[in-house]
Amino acid sequence: MSGLAYFDAATVERLVPMGRAVTVLEEALRAGLDPEATPRRPIVDLPAGQLLLMPAATRSYAGVKAVTIAPGNATRGLPRIQGTYLLFDGETLAPLAAMDGIALTSLRTPAVSALAVRHLAEPDARRLVVFGSGPQAYGHVLALREVRPVRDVTVVARDPGRAEALAARCRDLGLTARALPAGQPEAGTAEQPAAFAEAVAAADLIACCTTARHPLFPGKLARDGVTVVAVGSHEPDARELDGDLVAHATVVVESRASALEEAGDVIVPIRQGTITSHHLAGNLADLIAGRVGAGPGPRVFKSTGMAWEDLVVAAAAYEART
């Protein structure tokens, strides 16, 4: 592997712009890729966090992403999530390239959300509320602008300085943007500050991009027609959405199997008896194919991140190389 090509973060971003990432993901699903057939990822608990291995394969390519999650890195000034991607030829299984795994994750996660929003959200959706202030939060602003005419952004985060910094980056894009303090996740039924409640109630799009383990806002605030994407958790006990919202929404997931194993936003309401597994309207392939449509109430897309998404975007980067 001494001569293996390496694509750093800047190269990945250059080779696959956000709009292109959305397109190749949709093309893969329309060509018959089945998210349900993606191998489950092993999650290994480590003293400092977790190690995730995410393998996937098509006829043309195979690949695996090794990802580490180290919660303590925040105090060290290091990324919480790190990783590397290896891409292989699908026929010979010879290694083709290694890639920055974090850049790949930062690209494909919001691109998948944007693909779901393209098929779920109202055509004129322009008011976006983003929970979180990290790379995924900003990535979702960029991605959702690719598929809807987003004009107004409200950033909700625990750190006021980081929330305002993200709002400023949104204003640099020509958007109207403001920062609001986050509510207390444990107080999901408590009365919310007026500005917070008004922003959530008026939103056309809500992107939840946090490490929260409890719901970020009362689901009763979400209006009919709003589209909510939740991407922050892959653990069965952690959730960003409450049971009230999930119960009243059309719920689309990446795959039913992965959601019922890893998505606390779905698993906890099932455990509590708020919904059953039959409440899930379908997976992302069903949505793209038109087998699932947006209902009259809220629409929810729950993502845990899947290996097929990394493979599709990594392959697009490899094929776009010069």
N, C-alpha and C positions, 0 to 999 in steps of 0.2 A: 504493500500500500504506500510505498515511499513516493510514488509519483501521483498519488490520488489528488485530484483537483479539490481545492477548498474554496467555498463561497462564504465570505464573511457577511456581516449584517448588511453593509452598504450594497454589496453585490446582489444579495437576495432581494432587497427592496428595489434596486434598479431593474433587475430582470423581470420581476413580477409586480408591477404597480397594483394598488388596491383594486381598481376596477377590473384588471385582468384576473386577479385572484378570484373575484366573485364569478367571473365568466367561466373559468376553467372548472370550478367546483360544480356549477350548474351543468356544464357540458358533460362532466363525468357521470352525474346522476342521470341525465337524459340518455346517456349511452348504455345505461343498465347497471351501473355500480350499485351494489346492494349494501347499505350501511349495516344491516343486520348480520352480514357475513364477515364483518371485520373481527379479527381475533380480539378477545378480551385482553386488556393490558394487565400484566402483573404489577402490583404495587407492594413494594418492600419497605417496611418501616425500618428506619435507621436511627441511631442515637441523635443525629442532628436534624432529622426530618424524614423525607421519603425519597425513594428511587422508583421511577416509573419507566417501564419499557413498553414502547408502542410500535408493534410490528403491523405491516400491511403489505398486500401484494395485488398486482393486476397482471395481465398477460405481458405487459411491456416492462414493468418495473416492480421491484420490491424495495422495501425500506424499513428502517427502524429508528425511532427517536429515543434516546436515553435522556431522561429529564430528572433533575434533582429539585426538591422543594425544601428549602432551609428557612424556616420562620425566623430564626435568630439572626439572619443576615442583615435585617433592617438596621440593627444597632451597630453593625460593622460597616455600614455604607456599601454593602454588596447586594446584588440582585437576589430576591427571594427565590426566583425560579431561574435555573440555568440548564443548559443541555446542548447536545450535539445530534445531528442527523446524518445517517449513512444511507446513501442511495445505491441500489444494485440493479444490474441488468436483469430483466425478468426472465430471459431464456437461459443465460449462462450463469446467472447469479454472481457475476464478477462485479466488484465494487467500482462505481462510477464517480462518486463525488461525496465529500463530506460538507456539511453546511452548518451555519450558526443556528442552533436549535431554538434559541430564544427569538431571533428575528423571524424564523418560520412560524413559531407560535403566535407572535405579536401580529403577524400578517393574516394567518388563516383563521384565527378565532373571530376577529371582527368581520372578516369576509364571509364566514359562514352565517353570522348574525345578519349581515346585510342581505344575503341570499334569502333567508327566511323572511326578512322584512319586505323584500321585493314582492313576495307572494302573499303576505299577510296584511300589511299596513294599508291604510287609506292612501289613495294616490297623492293627495295634497298635504300629507303629514309634514309639518314644518317645525313644531315645537318639541324639542328633545330635552328630557331630563336625564342626566348621567349621574349615577351613583359611583363614586370612586374618583381618584385623581392620578392614577398611575398610567403606565403605557397602554393598558387595555382600554382605559376610559378614553384617552385621546384617540386610540385606534378606532374605537367605535364612532367617534365623531366623524373621522375621515371616511370610514366605510359607509355609514348611513347616509352621508351626503352623496354617495355614488348612486344611491337608488331612490332617494326621496329628496324633495326640495327643502332641506333643513335650513332654517334661518335663525332660529332662536334656541339658545342652549342654556340650561341651568345646571350648574355643577354642584352636587351635594357630596360633601366629604367631611371626615372627622377633623382633618387638619385644615384650618382656615387658610393658612398660607399656601398650601399646595392646591387647595380648591381655587383660590384666586389666581394662582399661576396658570392653572389649566384654563380658567375662564379667559385669561389674557391671551393664551395661545389660540383660543377659539376666536377672539376678537381680531387677532392677526390674520385669520382666514376670511375676515369680512363678515363674521357672524355677530349678532347681538348676543352677549353672554354675561352671566352674573354667577356669583358663588353664594351658596347658602350652607350653613352648618348642618351636619347630619343630626337626625333625631337619635334617640336611644333605642337600639334594636330590641332590647328586652321589653320595652314598653309599647308593644305593637298595637295595643288597644287604647293607649293613652291619647289624650288630646294633643294634637300637633300644633306647632307654631303656625300662624296664619299664612306666612309667605311660603313655607314648606308645603302645607296642605294645598294651597292654591296652585302652586307649580305642578304638583303631582296630578291634581284634578284636571288641569288644563292641558296636560301633555298629550301629544299625538304618539310620541315614542318615548319609551323608558328603557334605558340600558343599565343593567346592574352588573358592575365590574369590580366587585369587592371581595375581601376575605371574610365578610360577615358570616356569623354562624346562626344568626337570628334574623327574622324578616326586617327589611329596611324601611317599610312603610305599611300602613294599614291598607289591605287590599280594597276595602270599601271606597277608598279615595279614587281608585282607577275608574275612569269613565268607560262606557260602552264604546267600542271602536278603537281604543288605545292598543298599541302593540308593545308588549314588554318582552325584552330579551334578558335572560339571566345566565351569566357565563362564569361567575366567580367561584363555583364550588364543584368538586367531583367527589364529595364525601356524602355518605348516606344520612348523616346526622346534621349536616350543615345546610342552611337554606337562606336565600335572599328574599323569597316571596312567602306570603302567608297562605294558609289554607283557604281563606275566604276568596282571595283572588283566583287561585288555581281552580277552585270548585266552580266558579262562575265563568271561566275562560275556555275558549278553544285552545287546547294544549297540544303543541307539536314538539317533538323531541328529535334528536339526531337519529337515534335508534331506540326502539322499545326496550331491547335487551339491556343496553348500557344504561338507559334511564332508570330502569327498575333495579339496577345493581348499584348505581353510583349517584343518582340525582336526589339529594335530600329534598329539593323543592317538590318532588313527586312522591318520594318514599314516605316522608313524614306524614303528609295528608292521608296516604293510604293506611299507614299504621293507626292514625287517629280516627279512621272511618269517615273522613270528610269526602273522600273520593274512593273509587276502585280503579284497578288497572285499566278497566274498559273506558275510563274517562279520557285517556289519551287518544286524541283524534287520529294520530298517525305519525310516521317519521318524516324526515326531510325529503326522502325520495317520493313519498306519497304526496307531499305538498307540491313539489315541482311538477309531478305528473298530473296534478289536478284531481287526485283521488281524495284530497282533503281541501276544504275551503274555509275561509274565515267566517266565523259565526257572528251573530249580532252583538254579542257582549265583548269583553276584553279578549285579546289574542295573546297567547304566551308562547314563546319559543325558549325551551330550556336546553342549554348546551353543557356538556361535560368535557368536550374536546375528544376527538376520535382520530385514530391513526390514519384512516383513509384520507382525511383532509390534509394531513402533513404530506402524504405521499403524492397526492394530486398536485399540490403547490410546488413541492420539491421537484417533481418531474417537469413541471412547466418552467421552473428556473433553469434546470439542466438543458432543456430543449431550446431555451432562449439565449444560451451562452454564445459568445462570439469567439 
